[in-house]
Amino acid sequence: MTRETIYRELGIDADVFAFGKKVEAELEDRFRTIDETAEYNQLKVISAMHACRVSEACLTGTTGYGYNDLGRDTLEQVFAKTFHTEAALVRPLIACGTHALAIALFGNLRPGDELLSVSGKPYDTLEEVIGIRPSRGSLAEYGVTYSQVELLPDGSFDLPAIKSAITDRTKLVAIQRSKGYETRKTLSVEQIGEAVACVKSVRPDIICMVDNCYGEFVERIEPGDVGADMTVGSLIKNPGGGLAPIGGYIAGTKECVENASFRLTCPGLGSEVGPSLTLNPSFYQGFFLAPVVTASALKGAVFAANIFERLGFPVFPDGQEERYDIIEAVTLGSPEGVVAFCQGIQKAAPVDSFVTPEPWDMPGYEDPVVMAAGAFVSGSSIELSADGPIRPPYTVYFQGGLTWPSAKLGILTALQCMKDKGLLTLPE
Ligand SMILES: *Cc1c(COP(=O)(O)O)cnc(C)c1O
């Protein structure tokens, strides 16, 4: 059986297969660069594992209070070493990325302090943590004020505006690396370094925190390499490598990480308690795999950008641009397009492939949203997934793919579903 026949059995017709093959052939150089970055980052992780003397004993876990959890403590050193920071907190008790960011903020801010976001509006779920949208238990309720500096129209930092927004009360500056679901550009680590240097030139004691979600291992450097005091993310995105079933991390200075630990558990206990349960093997192995898994997701994003760009759909980032995160936005121009795309992604998933996603009124969203996710870990977005609100201009956000062939199948199936519904025509 040839590759083409097995695609045929999976519902991909000859035209879609041929178009995919043509586009893929043109991406050889891009893919080689992605593989080289994965190789670099893979070696970085292995070196950290060597330096921290990861042993078989680290793969066992603790229960109860989790005192002297060798696997947990060593894993935290591995994260710190990989991200070039003094310390790290990597825990299954951190429920998600938002929780990690919340404890980083609550642990390091005190009443009367001001939090300053210098990359515009933060990720949706942080609005309630900060109290931008009034919310019970927010930082605002504890007397922490908030201000924000917008990015410039070209997506770069407004350094003069950042300087003048800093006051005596500014305690922590927040920077979000990935665009998330905004239409701005994702910031490179180098750009983030310029913003950190700018903040530190005004007052070196201001804590610079980077929301690193979706950015880990996309580049060769991470925010800790350019002076960030805290780098924060989720283990069900890039650094969990698809294996971590829960968790989040904070890597940074010893003081900032300790402060966060007193919020995660409580004052006095900090990082001394909190068992790793049975999760150490998946945390270690997931982190080990993460550079290559991230590369697969990146190839999927680049492939999707080039496929849909060639068919005349606006894509963001475009097919040629340097990438700093794994999210690809494709504007399909119609509700039917968004639904068909998501149905295609679902159809190609390893889990729940027989399910047909339909738009629904999700709590907290103004418009119906359609989502495709057939993941081993519920809600994991390092796994192949897509979602789009049913509103103009009908943009679908696509990310993940634990392996490149599975990401490719997802994109070809999305293409096929749209073609079958007459929503696109392939070039001759
Ligand atoms: C996903 C994400 C978060 C929040 O992570 P959750 O795990 O969904 O809570 C925060 N910031 C950005 C940029 C993200 O992409």
The ligand as a Tripos MOL2 file, in Angstrom:
@<TRIPOS>MOLECULE
LIG
   15    15     1     0     0
SMALL
NO_CHARGES

@<TRIPOS>ATOM
      1 C1         -3.4000   29.3400   27.4010 C.3       1 LIG1
      2 C2         -2.9130   30.6580   27.8190 C.ar      1 LIG1
      3 C3         -3.0650   31.1150   29.1310 C.ar      1 LIG1
      4 C4         -3.8500   30.3930   30.1810 C.3       1 LIG1
      5 O1         -3.6390   29.0630   30.2760 O.3       1 LIG1
      6 P1         -4.7870   28.0540   30.7620 P.3       1 LIG1
      7 O2         -4.0170   26.8090   30.9410 O.co2     1 LIG1
      8 O3         -5.8100   27.9850   29.6960 O.co2     1 LIG1
      9 O4         -5.3390   28.5760   32.0310 O.co2     1 LIG1
     10 C5         -2.5230   32.3500   29.4460 C.ar      1 LIG1
     11 N1         -1.8900   33.0870   28.5210 N.ar      1 LIG1
     12 C6         -1.7410   32.6910   27.2530 C.ar      1 LIG1
     13 C7         -1.0220   33.5610   26.2680 C.3       1 LIG1
     14 C8         -2.2270   31.4510   26.8570 C.ar      1 LIG1
     15 O5         -2.0750   31.0590   25.6050 O.3       1 LIG1
@<TRIPOS>BOND
     1     1     2 1
     2     2     3 ar
     3     2    14 ar
     4     3     4 1
     5     3    10 ar
     6     4     5 1
     7     5     6 1
     8     6     7 2
     9     6     8 1
    10     6     9 1
    11    10    11 ar
    12    11    12 ar
    13    12    13 1
    14    12    14 ar
    15    14    15 1
@<TRIPOS>SUBSTRUCTURE
     1 LIG1         1 GROUP 0 **** ****
